[in-house]
Amino acid sequence: MSKTIKIISSEEFPKQFMSDASLDFDFLKTPLQIYDLNTTTEYIQIPTPLFRPDYNFIVHVTKGSAKQQVDNEIITITEDDVLFIKQGHITAMKEIDLVITGHFILFEESVLNHILSKQELIQIFATNSVIKLPKETSIWLNSLFCLLGQEFRDENSNIEICYSLMQAAFQKIISSNKELNKTVHRGNEITFSFKELVYKYHSQDKSVSFYADKLKISVNYLNRCIKETTGIAPKEWINNVSILQSQILLQDLTKDISEIAFELNYEDPSYFGRLFKKITGTTPSQYRNSLMHDLSE
């Protein structure tokens, strides 16, 4: 895969999107990290460009609101909401209230695999990106995250205690939400795995049959599962992810548009341009010009 594809690590995030953060911000160097939302967002330069994190994160809001792009959708998160972003998915921070409070929790894939079962992973990440919590659950969760933050910054911090607290947080979220608490069906499992595969292979292969073969199911069954769980067809999902990736690549002004098209395995740059306009409403050139305009402001 091309080195120009921007996959942002937790260590790179402050360098890319935060102003002078390294001077006076306390960054953790652990696979599980937690930060106070109000303090952290003081430093983030909003809006951020689209990026792909190589970590998972959740945002729990207790006051105020924010807007986050998750794949093609702009999502508003408000009081008592929890936002989930899966590693490798494309996202951007669009707006954040100055008065926002809550927590930002970052965790690497190894942490997820350590504290959650496959069913719990699917329950959380195969559904909607935002969950509205009952008020009492949100208060409980905030208290737990405060304890987690204290444990991390204790000089005798125990990482296993931190993992246990995070595991309890996930289980509380799942148990408090009727939609999440449902038994995971085969269609949810397929959708979860399909999404992961698309993010991994979309540049290499854009055919629905490729993903059906990877999942060892028929094309018709894959079409039915993805349409039922996401509301859109697999081919549309693949195209959306590929065009989102092209928007990240277009941030590199040293590359011409045809070069980006070839990099994403489009043999015909004019077809890429038509698909880009169909999905985004603008041409690649117009999108790049808007980026340059934003940078000059």
Secondary structure, DSSP 8 states (H G I E B T S, - for coil): --TTS-EE-TTHHHHHHBSSHHHH-----SSEEEEEHHHHHTTB-SS---BEESSEEEEEEEES-EEEEETTEEEEE-TTEEEEE-TT--EEEEEE-TT-EEEEEEE-HHHHHHH--HHHHHHHHSS-SEEE--HHHHHHHHHHHHHHHHHHHSTT--HHHHHHHHHHHHHHHHHH-TTTTS---HHHHHHHHHHHHHHHHTTT---HHHHHHHHTS-HHHHHHHHHHHHSS-HHHHHHHHHHHHHHHHTT-TTS-HHHHHHHTT-S-HHHHHHHHHHHHSS-HHHHHHHHHHHHH-
